[in-house]
Amino acid sequence: DAGAAMEKIRAAGLLRTRGLIGGKWVDAYDGKTIEVQNPATGEVLANVACMGNRETADAITSANTTFYTWSKLTASERSKALRKWHDLLMSHKEELALLMTLEQGKPMKEALGEVNYGASFIEFFAEEAKRVYGDIIPPTLADRRLLVLKQPIGVVGAITPWNFPLAMITRKVGPALACGCTVVVKPSEFTPLTALAAADLALQAGIPAGALNVVMGNAPEIGDELMQSTQVRKITFTGSTAVGKKLMAGSANTVKKVSLELGGNAPCIVFDDADIDVAVKGSLAAKFRNSGQTCVCANRILVQEGIYEKFASAFVKAVQSLQVGNGLEESTSQGPLINEAAVQKVHILHLQ
């Protein structure tokens, strides 16, 4: 029951529909909103603020201001705040998984797994915050000493996809906050609710106002503002190769550091000496994880001739046993695709 799930999320105080700038929940300055839909039913879950360049500029200013205090904290102090954020993510595991299933569609079992996966990044970097070591290099001259100090770079712009609404954020935000950077996150407009809930828990954990900001809505305007700002010193992005190229080009004018995880072109290869059961199980996971909506999903399966017939027969049976449905239903193993455009893309590829 999506209604009951939403009530549970609302009761936990985790249903946020406004952006987060400088520790305050704010509407879009022009009052515009966008609908967040349940891909399983088409039902509108919430209307969230549709932000653009002005809101992004303010988020960047807030992050830049906070950088000078957050980066001056000891590594131990930052570590404690991150550890508390991890603990809050885990204590709200079910609500976050429900929210993820509602707005992204993945089955609850996968959503619960993503909360564990996403929270683990915060746990890991909470520990690594205390291990950002420098170095001493043997000098070439007797009267010199060569030291390497590692320092936070500044404001980080993080642009994340809809297929892993929590884990892609924590994987980017965790290391940035751990080393003393501050962050402006732009989650996908299809799945902003999980990002906002996670940010709310970060505030509760003691991550200071302005250290983590969230803006969503008009992707081109938000992206352009992040690119043009001289205060943003790094961009991290997971998504398509085409968008990644634009971000790399846009970052050149201000010479930003860029980390890009782009696209995916992953064949699955099965040789004659493979164990059929293991090969089928592995291929099924590689192809159908998250309904085939991950960057490492196999987009072709190459099977050696000697094992082809046995593998094909076993693989077809395994695929036929998959249960497609609403991710909230316990029997579902394959949730819906994210939206109608994704469905049409699959139809076109099938016809080809």
C-alpha angles and dihedrals in degrees: 000000000000091000093056090046091053091049091053090051091046092049089054089055092241102118104102123168102173129077123257116237123163092345093305128109107233137180123229108281092238093045094244120150137187128214122247109206135198102240091208094061109009088239116149108244098183145334111241131192113278102215131187143175099318095053090044091052090053091047090053092049090050092049092048092051093048092047091074092059101033092050091051093059116100118261088246092057093050089046092055093052092049092048090053090050089053091051092050092049090053095045089054093043097127096047092049091048091050091050091049093049092048097052101029102030102227116142116267092248090058092042092053088049090053092053089055090045094046095046090050090067090057091047092049096048092043085065095039090054087077093050104058092128127186125211143233115221123201105251125232091220125054095228096052134084120199116207130179117208120187112213134178112264098218134245116015123203110211119193114188137188132236100241095078103022095178108027096050089055098046091046090058102033096044098065093037094055092040094061095042104267124131124224144218109197125200108191122192114280087231094060111024097131095074091049092051092048091051091049090051090055090049090058090049089051092058101260097151125248110274096022091095120029128175126203125170139170123061101050098190093050094045092046093048092051091051090049096047098044116102089202093064105082101177138030124202119187139173116192144070125357091234093057091042090058090052092050092049092050092045092051093055097079092060094032096235123178109248133202114188131183103187140185121311136236106185125167119195111217123200119190129202094256094054122123102248096216093048092045093050093046092048094045091048091053092045093052106033105035108127088002090297092302103127130099092241098048112129109256092186134022116211114197125187113242098245094060099030101103095046093045095046092050093048093043093052091051091050092050092048089056093059113109115220117202150096111336091228090065114092094222094056117109096164119046126197126284113262098257146340092276090060090050091052091049090055091049091052093049090048091053091050 
